[in-house]
Amino acid sequence: MNPIWGHLIGVFIVVLMLVFLGIWAWAWLPSHKRSFSALARLPMDDRDASAAIVITGRGEDRT
């Protein structure tokens, strides 16, 4: 195997690590807090839960 592959794989791993850290830092920006908080509250919203039951048909009495 050509020795250049080891260097290319090393550079590729460093680039992927920098991309991961960039996405992680972007997700933790204070400007995203409001939207992430709203998304976190979605499962607890009763209005949406009752609509999901009607749409999916779950919770019906099937006797």
PDB file with SEQRES, HELIX, SHEET and CRYST1 records, atoms N, CA, C and O in Angstrom:
SEQRES   1 A   63  MET ASN PRO ILE TRP GLY HIS LEU ILE GLY VAL PHE ILE          
SEQRES   2 A   63  VAL VAL LEU MET LEU VAL PHE LEU GLY ILE TRP ALA TRP          
SEQRES   3 A   63  ALA TRP LEU PRO SER HIS LYS ARG SER PHE SER ALA LEU          
SEQRES   4 A   63  ALA ARG LEU PRO MET ASP ASP ARG ASP ALA SER ALA ALA          
SEQRES   5 A   63  ILE VAL ILE THR GLY ARG GLY GLU ASP ARG THR                  
HELIX    1 AA1 ILE A    4  ALA A   27  1                                  24    
HELIX    2 AA2 PRO A   30  HIS A   32  5                                   3    
HELIX    3 AA3 LYS A   33  ARG A   41  1                                   9    
HELIX    4 AA4 LEU A   42  MET A   44  5                                   3    
HELIX    5 AA5 ASP A   46  THR A   56  1                                  11    
CRYST1    1.000    1.000    1.000  90.00  90.00  90.00 P 1           1          
ATOM      1  N   MET A   1       0.844  -1.179   0.000  1.00  0.00           N  
ATOM      2  CA  MET A   1       0.000   0.000   0.000  1.00  0.00           C  
ATOM      3  C   MET A   1       0.892   1.245   0.000  1.00  0.00           C  
ATOM      4  O   MET A   1       1.941   1.269   0.644  1.00  0.00           O  
ATOM      5  N   ASN A   2       0.474   2.243  -0.706  1.00  0.00           N  
ATOM      6  CA  ASN A   2       1.228   3.477  -0.844  1.00  0.00           C  
ATOM      7  C   ASN A   2       1.221   4.244   0.489  1.00  0.00           C  
ATOM      8  O   ASN A   2       0.164   4.362   1.109  1.00  0.00           O  
ATOM      9  N   PRO A   3       2.377   4.770   0.951  1.00  0.00           N  
ATOM     10  CA  PRO A   3       2.429   5.486   2.234  1.00  0.00           C  
ATOM     11  C   PRO A   3       1.622   6.779   2.244  1.00  0.00           C  
ATOM     12  O   PRO A   3       1.316   7.306   3.314  1.00  0.00           O  
ATOM     13  N   ILE A   4       1.277   7.291   1.079  1.00  0.00           N  
ATOM     14  CA  ILE A   4       0.491   8.535   1.036  1.00  0.00           C  
ATOM     15  C   ILE A   4      -0.915   8.328   1.600  1.00  0.00           C  
ATOM     16  O   ILE A   4      -1.528   9.271   2.100  1.00  0.00           O  
ATOM     17  N   TRP A   5      -1.433   7.085   1.523  1.00  0.00           N  
ATOM     18  CA  TRP A   5      -2.783   6.805   2.017  1.00  0.00           C  
ATOM     19  C   TRP A   5      -2.898   7.084   3.505  1.00  0.00           C  
ATOM     20  O   TRP A   5      -3.934   7.571   3.958  1.00  0.00           O  
ATOM     21  N   GLY A   6      -1.870   6.791   4.267  1.00  0.00           N  
ATOM     22  CA  GLY A   6      -1.893   7.060   5.706  1.00  0.00           C  
ATOM     23  C   GLY A   6      -2.061   8.541   5.995  1.00  0.00           C  
ATOM     24  O   GLY A   6      -2.794   8.922   6.908  1.00  0.00           O  
ATOM     25  N   HIS A   7      -1.381   9.375   5.219  1.00  0.00           N  
ATOM     26  CA  HIS A   7      -1.489  10.823   5.397  1.00  0.00           C  
ATOM     27  C   HIS A   7      -2.870  11.325   4.961  1.00  0.00           C  
ATOM     28  O   HIS A   7      -3.466  12.179   5.617  1.00  0.00           O  
ATOM     29  N   LEU A   8      -3.363  10.787   3.854  1.00  0.00           N  
ATOM     30  CA  LEU A   8      -4.686  11.209   3.385  1.00  0.00           C  
ATOM     31  C   LEU A   8      -5.779  10.822   4.378  1.00  0.00           C  
ATOM     32  O   LEU A   8      -6.700  11.600   4.630  1.00  0.00           O  
ATOM     33  N   ILE A   9      -5.677   9.630   4.933  1.00  0.00           N  
ATOM     34  CA  ILE A   9      -6.676   9.203   5.914  1.00  0.00           C  
ATOM     35  C   ILE A   9      -6.583  10.070   7.170  1.00  0.00           C  
ATOM     36  O   ILE A   9      -7.606  10.418   7.760  1.00  0.00           O  
ATOM     37  N   GLY A  10      -5.375  10.416   7.574  1.00  0.00           N  
ATOM     38  CA  GLY A  10      -5.198  11.296   8.731  1.00  0.00           C  
ATOM     39  C   GLY A  10      -5.822  12.665   8.504  1.00  0.00           C  
ATOM     40  O   GLY A  10      -6.499  13.198   9.383  1.00  0.00           O  
ATOM     41  N   VAL A  11      -5.596  13.229   7.332  1.00  0.00           N  
ATOM     42  CA  VAL A  11      -6.185  14.534   7.001  1.00  0.00           C  
ATOM     43  C   VAL A  11      -7.707  14.422   6.954  1.00  0.00           C  
ATOM     44  O   VAL A  11      -8.408  15.316   7.428  1.00  0.00           O  
ATOM     45  N   PHE A  12      -8.219  13.336   6.389  1.00  0.00           N  
ATOM     46  CA  PHE A  12      -9.660  13.125   6.307  1.00  0.00           C  
ATOM     47  C   PHE A  12     -10.276  13.044   7.702  1.00  0.00           C  
ATOM     48  O   PHE A  12     -11.345  13.607   7.938  1.00  0.00           O  
ATOM     49  N   ILE A  13      -9.619  12.354   8.618  1.00  0.00           N  
ATOM     50  CA  ILE A  13     -10.134  12.244   9.988  1.00  0.00           C  
ATOM     51  C   ILE A  13     -10.125  13.604  10.674  1.00  0.00           C  
ATOM     52  O   ILE A  13     -11.074  13.941  11.383  1.00  0.00           O  
ATOM     53  N   VAL A  14      -9.088  14.379  10.479  1.00  0.00           N  
ATOM     54  CA  VAL A  14      -9.027  15.713  11.079  1.00  0.00           C  
ATOM     55  C   VAL A  14     -10.136  16.597  10.519  1.00  0.00           C  
ATOM     56  O   VAL A  14     -10.770  17.339  11.269  1.00  0.00           O  
ATOM     57  N   VAL A  15     -10.377  16.528   9.214  1.00  0.00           N  
ATOM     58  CA  VAL A  15     -11.453  17.319   8.603  1.00  0.00           C  
ATOM     59  C   VAL A  15     -12.808  16.898   9.166  1.00  0.00           C  
ATOM     60  O   VAL A  15     -13.635  17.748   9.494  1.00  0.00           O  
ATOM     61  N   LEU A  16     -13.036  15.597   9.278  1.00  0.00           N  
ATOM     62  CA  LEU A  16     -14.303  15.133   9.845  1.00  0.00           C  
ATOM     63  C   LEU A  16     -14.466  15.568  11.299  1.00  0.00           C  
ATOM     64  O   LEU A  16     -15.569  15.914  11.722  1.00  0.00           O  
ATOM     65  N   MET A  17     -13.383  15.553  12.061  1.00  0.00           N  
ATOM     66  CA  MET A  17     -13.453  16.002  13.448  1.00  0.00           C  
ATOM     67  C   MET A  17     -13.781  17.492  13.527  1.00  0.00           C  
ATOM     68  O   MET A  17     -14.563  17.912  14.379  1.00  0.00           O  
ATOM     69  N   LEU A  18     -13.188  18.285  12.645  1.00  0.00           N  
ATOM     70  CA  LEU A  18     -13.486  19.715  12.626  1.00  0.00           C  
ATOM     71  C   LEU A  18     -14.937  19.983  12.214  1.00  0.00           C  
ATOM     72  O   LEU A  18     -15.577  20.888  12.750  1.00  0.00           O  
ATOM     73  N   VAL A  19     -15.450  19.206  11.272  1.00  0.00           N  
ATOM     74  CA  VAL A  19     -16.856  19.340  10.877  1.00  0.00           C  
ATOM     75  C   VAL A  19     -17.764  19.000  12.050  1.00  0.00           C  
ATOM     76  O   VAL A  19     -18.729  19.717  12.313  1.00  0.00           O  
ATOM     77  N   PHE A  20     -17.465  17.913  12.758  1.00  0.00           N  
ATOM     78  CA  PHE A  20     -18.263  17.532  13.918  1.00  0.00           C  
ATOM     79  C   PHE A  20     -18.248  18.620  14.977  1.00  0.00           C  
ATOM     80  O   PHE A  20     -19.297  18.982  15.510  1.00  0.00           O  
ATOM     81  N   LEU A  21     -17.065  19.147  15.289  1.00  0.00           N  
ATOM     82  CA  LEU A  21     -16.966  20.200  16.299  1.00  0.00           C  
ATOM     83  C   LEU A  21     -17.679  21.470  15.847  1.00  0.00           C  
ATOM     84  O   LEU A  21     -18.257  22.178  16.671  1.00  0.00           O  
ATOM     85  N   GLY A  22     -17.646  21.768  14.551  1.00  0.00           N  
ATOM     86  CA  GLY A  22     -18.357  22.938  14.035  1.00  0.00           C  
ATOM     87  C   GLY A  22     -19.863  22.789  14.173  1.00  0.00           C  
ATOM     88  O   GLY A  22     -20.545  23.738  14.559  1.00  0.00           O  
ATOM     89  N   ILE A  23     -20.390  21.613  13.864  1.00  0.00           N  
ATOM     90  CA  ILE A  23     -21.828  21.376  14.015  1.00  0.00           C  
ATOM     91  C   ILE A  23     -22.215  21.418  15.485  1.00  0.00           C  
ATOM     92  O   ILE A  23     -23.256  21.971  15.840  1.00  0.00           O  
ATOM     93  N   TRP A  24     -21.385  20.838  16.337  1.00  0.00           N  
ATOM     94  CA  TRP A  24     -21.655  20.847  17.776  1.00  0.00           C  
ATOM     95  C   TRP A  24     -21.678  22.282  18.308  1.00  0.00           C  
ATOM     96  O   TRP A  24     -22.575  22.642  19.071  1.00  0.00           O  
ATOM     97  N   ALA A  25     -20.716  23.093  17.918  1.00  0.00           N  
ATOM     98  CA  ALA A  25     -20.667  24.492  18.357  1.00  0.00           C  
ATOM     99  C   ALA A  25     -21.864  25.266  17.806  1.00  0.00           C  
ATOM    100  O   ALA A  25     -22.430  26.103  18.509  1.00  0.00           O  
ATOM    101  N   TRP A  26     -22.256  24.998  16.563  1.00  0.00           N  
ATOM    102  CA  TRP A  26     -23.415  25.671  15.968  1.00  0.00           C  
ATOM    103  C   TRP A  26     -24.688  25.342  16.741  1.00  0.00           C  
ATOM    104  O   TRP A  26     -25.529  26.213  16.961  1.00  0.00           O  
ATOM    105  N   ALA A  27     -24.827  24.083  17.152  1.00  0.00           N  
ATOM    106  CA  ALA A  27     -26.033  23.673  17.879  1.00  0.00           C  
ATOM    107  C   ALA A  27     -26.115  24.331  19.249  1.00  0.00           C  
ATOM    108  O   ALA A  27     -27.217  24.537  19.757  1.00  0.00           O  
ATOM    109  N   TRP A  28     -24.997  24.662  19.854  1.00  0.00           N  
ATOM    110  CA  TRP A  28     -24.990  25.259  21.186  1.00  0.00           C  
ATOM    111  C   TRP A  28     -24.986  26.793  21.160  1.00  0.00           C  
ATOM    112  O   TRP A  28     -24.834  27.419  22.209  1.00  0.00           O  
ATOM    113  N   LEU A  29     -25.147  27.397  20.003  1.00  0.00           N  
ATOM    114  CA  LEU A  29     -25.213  28.858  19.945  1.00  0.00           C  
ATOM    115  C   LEU A  29     -26.433  29.353  20.708  1.00  0.00           C  
ATOM    116  O   LEU A  29     -27.497  28.740  20.624  1.00  0.00           O  
ATOM    117  N   PRO A  30     -26.305  30.445  21.449  1.00  0.00           N  
ATOM    118  CA  PRO A  30     -27.447  30.960  22.218  1.00  0.00           C  
ATOM    119  C   PRO A  30     -28.647  31.327  21.346  1.00  0.00           C  
ATOM    120  O   PRO A  30     -29.778  31.328  21.834  1.00  0.00           O  
ATOM    121  N   SER A  31     -28.429  31.634  20.089  1.00  0.00           N  
ATOM    122  CA  SER A  31     -29.551  32.033  19.233  1.00  0.00           C  
ATOM    123  C   SER A  31     -30.485  30.865  18.924  1.00  0.00           C  
ATOM    124  O   SER A  31     -31.614  31.088  18.488  1.00  0.00           O  
ATOM    125  N   HIS A  32     -30.045  29.640  19.136  1.00  0.00           N  
ATOM    126  CA  HIS A  32     -30.877  28.465  18.863  1.00  0.00           C  
ATOM    127  C   HIS A  32     -31.668  28.001  20.079  1.00  0.00           C  
ATOM    128  O   HIS A  32     -32.482  27.085  19.968  1.00  0.00           O  
ATOM    129  N   LYS A  33     -31.444  28.616  21.236  1.00  0.00           N  
ATOM    130  CA  LYS A  33     -32.065  28.142  22.468  1.00  0.00           C  
ATOM    131  C   LYS A  33     -33.588  28.183  22.398  1.00  0.00           C  
ATOM    132  O   LYS A  33     -34.250  27.244  22.841  1.00  0.00           O  
ATOM    133  N   ARG A  34     -34.149  29.250  21.853  1.00  0.00           N  
ATOM    134  CA  ARG A  34     -35.605  29.380  21.808  1.00  0.00           C  
ATOM    135  C   ARG A  34     -36.244  28.293  20.933  1.00  0.00           C  
ATOM    136  O   ARG A  34     -37.235  27.680  21.328  1.00  0.00           O  
ATOM    137  N   SER A  35     -35.686  28.062  19.771  1.00  0.00           N  
ATOM    138  CA  SER A  35     -36.267  27.054  18.882  1.00  0.00           C  
ATOM    139  C   SER A  35     -36.077  25.640  19.429  1.00  0.00           C  
ATOM    140  O   SER A  35     -36.974  24.807  19.300  1.00  0.00           O  
ATOM    141  N   PHE A  36     -34.922  25.357  20.039  1.00  0.00           N  
ATOM    142  CA  PHE A  36     -34.707  24.032  20.614  1.00  0.00           C  
ATOM    143  C   PHE A  36     -35.611  23.804  21.820  1.00  0.00           C  
ATOM    144  O   PHE A  36     -36.078  22.686  22.040  1.00  0.00           O  
ATOM    145  N   SER A  37     -35.861  24.847  22.597  1.00  0.00           N  
ATOM    146  CA  SER A  37     -36.779  24.709  23.732  1.00  0.00           C  
ATOM    147  C   SER A  37     -38.193  24.422  23.249  1.00  0.00           C  
ATOM    148  O   SER A  37     -38.898  23.602  23.837  1.00  0.00           O  
ATOM    149  N   ALA A  38     -38.608  25.087  22.188  1.00  0.00           N  
ATOM    150  CA  ALA A  38     -39.941  24.832  21.640  1.00  0.00           C  
ATOM    151  C   ALA A  38     -40.040  23.411  21.098  1.00  0.00           C  
ATOM    152  O   ALA A  38     -41.066  22.755  21.280  1.00  0.00           O  
ATOM    153  N   LEU A  39     -39.004  22.930  20.443  1.00  0.00           N  
ATOM    154  CA  LEU A  39     -39.009  21.556  19.936  1.00  0.00           C  
ATOM    155  C   LEU A  39     -39.012  20.538  21.076  1.00  0.00           C  
ATOM    156  O   LEU A  39     -39.608  19.468  20.948  1.00  0.00           O  
ATOM    157  N   ALA A  40     -38.354  20.861  22.182  1.00  0.00           N  
ATOM    158  CA  ALA A  40     -38.323  19.944  23.317  1.00  0.00           C  
ATOM    159  C   ALA A  40     -39.687  19.840  23.989  1.00  0.00           C  
ATOM    160  O   ALA A  40     -40.006  18.810  24.582  1.00  0.00           O  
ATOM    161  N   ARG A  41     -40.496  20.896  23.902  1.00  0.00           N  
ATOM    162  CA  ARG A  41     -41.828  20.882  24.521  1.00  0.00           C  
ATOM    163  C   ARG A  41     -42.884  20.219  23.652  1.00  0.00           C  
ATOM    164  O   ARG A  41     -43.988  19.973  24.137  1.00  0.00           O  
ATOM    165  N   LEU A  42     -42.601  19.921  22.405  1.00  0.00           N  
ATOM    166  CA  LEU A  42     -43.601  19.335  21.513  1.00  0.00           C  
ATOM    167  C   LEU A  42     -44.233  18.045  22.044  1.00  0.00           C  
ATOM    168  O   LEU A  42     -45.452  17.905  21.942  1.00  0.00           O  
ATOM    169  N   PRO A  43     -43.484  17.106  22.599  1.00  0.00           N  
ATOM    170  CA  PRO A  43     -44.139  15.881  23.084  1.00  0.00           C  
ATOM    171  C   PRO A  43     -45.099  16.124  24.245  1.00  0.00           C  
ATOM    172  O   PRO A  43     -46.005  15.322  24.472  1.00  0.00           O  
ATOM    173  N   MET A  44     -44.914  17.219  24.984  1.00  0.00           N  
ATOM    174  CA  MET A  44     -45.784  17.488  26.122  1.00  0.00           C  
ATOM    175  C   MET A  44     -47.004  18.341  25.770  1.00  0.00           C  
ATOM    176  O   MET A  44     -47.829  18.628  26.636  1.00  0.00           O  
ATOM    177  N   ASP A  45     -47.119  18.738  24.528  1.00  0.00           N  
ATOM    178  CA  ASP A  45     -48.238  19.577  24.111  1.00  0.00           C  
ATOM    179  C   ASP A  45     -49.482  18.708  23.939  1.00  0.00           C  
ATOM    180  O   ASP A  45     -49.526  17.852  23.056  1.00  0.00           O  
ATOM    181  N   ASP A  46     -50.484  18.925  24.776  1.00  0.00           N  
ATOM    182  CA  ASP A  46     -51.699  18.092  24.757  1.00  0.00           C  
ATOM    183  C   ASP A  46     -52.468  18.229  23.456  1.00  0.00           C  
ATOM    184  O   ASP A  46     -53.053  17.259  22.974  1.00  0.00           O  
ATOM    185  N   ARG A  47     -52.470  19.405  22.893  1.00  0.00           N  
ATOM    186  CA  ARG A  47     -53.198  19.634  21.655  1.00  0.00           C  
ATOM    187  C   ARG A  47     -52.684  18.725  20.536  1.00  0.00           C  
ATOM    188  O   ARG A  47     -53.474  18.110  19.820  1.00  0.00           O  
ATOM    189  N   ASP A  48     -51.372  18.645  20.390  1.00  0.00           N  
ATOM    190  CA  ASP A  48     -50.794  17.805  19.339  1.00  0.00           C  
ATOM    191  C   ASP A  48     -50.980  16.321  19.637  1.00  0.00           C  
ATOM    192  O   ASP A  48     -51.146  15.523  18.714  1.00  0.00           O  
ATOM    193  N   ALA A  49     -50.954  15.944  20.904  1.00  0.00           N  
ATOM    194  CA  ALA A  49     -51.108  14.535  21.264  1.00  0.00           C  
ATOM    195  C   ALA A  49     -52.508  14.053  20.936  1.00  0.00           C  
ATOM    196  O   ALA A  49     -52.673  12.945  20.426  1.00  0.00           O  
ATOM    197  N   SER A  50     -53.523  14.864  21.217  1.00  0.00           N  
ATOM    198  CA  SER A  50     -54.885  14.441  20.917  1.00  0.00           C  
ATOM    199  C   SER A  50     -55.108  14.386  19.410  1.00  0.00           C  
ATOM    200  O   SER A  50     -55.863  13.542  18.930  1.00  0.00           O  
ATOM    201  N   ALA A  51     -54.467  15.266  18.666  1.00  0.00           N  
ATOM    202  CA  ALA A  51     -54.596  15.225  17.206  1.00  0.00           C  
ATOM    203  C   ALA A  51     -53.922  13.974  16.656  1.00  0.00           C  
ATOM    204  O   ALA A  51     -54.414  13.385  15.693  1.00  0.00           O  
ATOM    205  N   ALA A  52     -52.802  13.556  17.251  1.00  0.00           N  
ATOM    206  CA  ALA A  52     -52.111  12.364  16.784  1.00  0.00           C  
ATOM    207  C   ALA A  52     -52.951  11.121  17.028  1.00  0.00           C  
ATOM    208  O   ALA A  52     -52.925  10.187  16.227  1.00  0.00           O  
ATOM    209  N   ILE A  53     -53.689  11.101  18.120  1.00  0.00           N  
ATOM    210  CA  ILE A  53     -54.543   9.951  18.416  1.00  0.00           C  
ATOM    211  C   ILE A  53     -55.661   9.856  17.381  1.00  0.00           C  
ATOM    212  O   ILE A  53     -55.988   8.764  16.919  1.00  0.00           O  
ATOM    213  N   VAL A  54     -56.237  10.977  17.023  1.00  0.00           N  
ATOM    214  CA  VAL A  54     -57.324  10.972  16.045  1.00  0.00           C  
ATOM    215  C   VAL A  54     -56.796  10.567  14.668  1.00  0.00           C  
ATOM    216  O   VAL A  54     -57.439   9.791  13.961  1.00  0.00           O  
ATOM    217  N   ILE A  55     -55.651  11.081  14.293  1.00  0.00           N  
ATOM    218  CA  ILE A  55     -55.095  10.799  12.967  1.00  0.00           C  
ATOM    219  C   ILE A  55     -54.686   9.334  12.839  1.00  0.00           C  
ATOM    220  O   ILE A  55     -54.964   8.701  11.820  1.00  0.00           O  
ATOM    221  N   THR A  56     -54.029   8.791  13.862  1.00  0.00           N  
ATOM    222  CA  THR A  56     -53.526   7.426  13.770  1.00  0.00           C  
ATOM    223  C   THR A  56     -54.587   6.390  14.085  1.00  0.00           C  
ATOM    224  O   THR A  56     -54.410   5.216  13.762  1.00  0.00           O  
ATOM    225  N   GLY A  57     -55.684   6.793  14.708  1.00  0.00           N  
ATOM    226  CA  GLY A  57     -56.720   5.841  15.040  1.00  0.00           C  
ATOM    227  C   GLY A  57     -56.476   5.119  16.345  1.00  0.00           C  
ATOM    228  O   GLY A  57     -57.255   4.239  16.710  1.00  0.00           O  
ATOM    229  N   ARG A  58     -55.437   5.456  17.047  1.00  0.00           N  
ATOM    230  CA  ARG A  58     -55.168   4.829  18.338  1.00  0.00           C  
ATOM    231  C   ARG A  58     -56.101   5.418  19.383  1.00  0.00           C  
ATOM    232  O   ARG A  58     -56.473   6.589  19.305  1.00  0.00           O  
ATOM    233  N   GLY A  59     -56.463   4.634  20.324  1.00  0.00           N  
ATOM    234  CA  GLY A  59     -57.342   5.102  21.392  1.00  0.00           C  
ATOM    235  C   GLY A  59     -58.807   4.892  21.092  1.00  0.00           C  
ATOM    236  O   GLY A  59     -59.655   5.242  21.912  1.00  0.00           O  
ATOM    237  N   GLU A  60     -59.129   4.329  19.941  1.00  0.00           N  
ATOM    238  CA  GLU A  60     -60.528   4.054  19.607  1.00  0.00           C  
ATOM    239  C   GLU A  60     -60.993   2.804  20.325  1.00  0.00           C  
ATOM    240  O   GLU A  60     -60.195   1.920  20.636  1.00  0.00           O  
ATOM    241  N   ASP A  61     -62.258   2.738  20.579  1.00  0.00           N  
ATOM    242  CA  ASP A  61     -62.825   1.546  21.185  1.00  0.00           C  
ATOM    243  C   ASP A  61     -63.242   0.601  20.071  1.00  0.00           C  
ATOM    244  O   ASP A  61     -64.169   0.900  19.318  1.00  0.00           O  
ATOM    245  N   ARG A  62     -62.573  -0.524  19.961  1.00  0.00           N  
ATOM    246  CA  ARG A  62     -62.872  -1.466  18.875  1.00  0.00           C  
ATOM    247  C   ARG A  62     -63.521  -2.710  19.456  1.00  0.00           C  
ATOM    248  O   ARG A  62     -62.865  -3.743  19.592  1.00  0.00           O  
ATOM    249  N   THR A  63     -64.784  -2.628  19.794  1.00  0.00           N  
ATOM    250  CA  THR A  63     -65.490  -3.787  20.349  1.00  0.00           C  
ATOM    251  C   THR A  63     -66.349  -4.451  19.321  1.00  0.00           C  
ATOM    252  O   THR A  63     -67.013  -5.443  19.620  1.00  0.00           O  
TER     253      THR A  63                                                      
END                                                                             
